[in-house]
């Protein structure tokens, strides 16, 4: 089984599940803070506080979902059933986030945002914890899982490219100048596509790693998790890495609207400066993802993660020094940084799967979904803290929506798009330095686990 090759159809089918996720995830990363402040009319500090407060629920729901998924037994496996039954609630909750009326009272708006955002995060947990864990059991081979992760993130960033390129023009065309209506209609399209793609992932994938059934014991599962050193390193790194992404992506629209002066005027066909910047960056990132398989075969994942992350940090920091009229220089640095960071998502998710193997190798208990759910919680926490910082810093620097910004607020926007995410990227690379699963350990784990599973199946 270790050497069994996965078909193109299955790898693509798995990858399209992350396309489904990113129809909402990338909208949240790029547009949600802007939507809440400049369209829905909420104060940035209140939005930042909401992102942070609602993580209390995720602190419980993510690991609980991991424990539930690990204990699920059905004719479709442990994790695939959630792709079938969780898709429709996921799509509906994603749409509802953008269905509120800007004419509601300030209190009603904030309450609506809290309720719909919380429901969406719960729906995201129910479907994405099992989806992520599925990669850990789709093959016992680390290199095959790395290939699957490559497909996953090509599909994810293809969705990201569609979001970055077309959300702006699409909401304008569908809304007829009404941004709120444009977002609602756009999200209906994304909701339907997400449901269909998750169902396709369910139909095309298979769970191959079936661990020996052990007595259910939550305490032992948690103890196994906490004793997993490589998992702890990735957990810490995930928090600061996603803080970096949230701060930079969340500040991007403010940076281009208020610093660069993008007023929505098309510079290519129907696309404005922001859309072209995002589109070319994501194309460069996909180019980087295509190198993942080659890099993973020839270099250690840990060394790659550190080197690529540090180089990307330099390109982000450079934006602090680029004048607002040097748009094409911004394009150049963004494409270089995006290309460099392209392989890292696939690498790190395959490292999560290696951590699940490591835990089973050391303890005899396989807790795949718990590993992935806790890392997913770390990512959501990082996104929330990053977005929370974004809102709080905007408020502290005196940001006022849809007005000319003061020198102080402009400085805050520039720092959040350059220096702060670069510093967080460096911190994330520092954590990865302490990750100790290398290729020798991977080969030893795979051989030992294959023999253990064969003995269990024969007994």
Secondary structure, DSSP 4 states (H G I P E B T S, - for coil): -TTPPPPHHHHHHHHHHHHHHHHHHHHIIIIIHHIIIIIS---HHHHHHHHHHTHHHHHHHHHHHHHHHHT---TT-SSHHHHHHSHHHHHHHHHHTT-S-TTS-HHHHHHHHHHHHHHHHHHHHHHHHHHHHHHHHS-S-HHHHHHHHHHHHHHHHHHHHHHHHHHHHHHHHHHTT-HHHHHHHHHHHHHHHHHHHHHHHHHH------PPP----HHHHHHHHHT-HHHHHHHHHHHHHHHHHHHHHHHHHHIIIIII---S--SBTTB-HHHHHHHHHHHHHHHHHTTHHHHHHHS-HHHHHHHHHHHHHHHHHHGGGS-TT-HHHHHHHHHHHHHHHTTHHHHHHHHHHHHHHHHHHHHS---HHHHHHHHHHHHHHHHHHHHHHHHHHHHHTT--TTSPPPHHHHHHHHHHHTHHHHHHHHHHHHHHTT----HHHHHHHHHHHHHHHHHHHH-
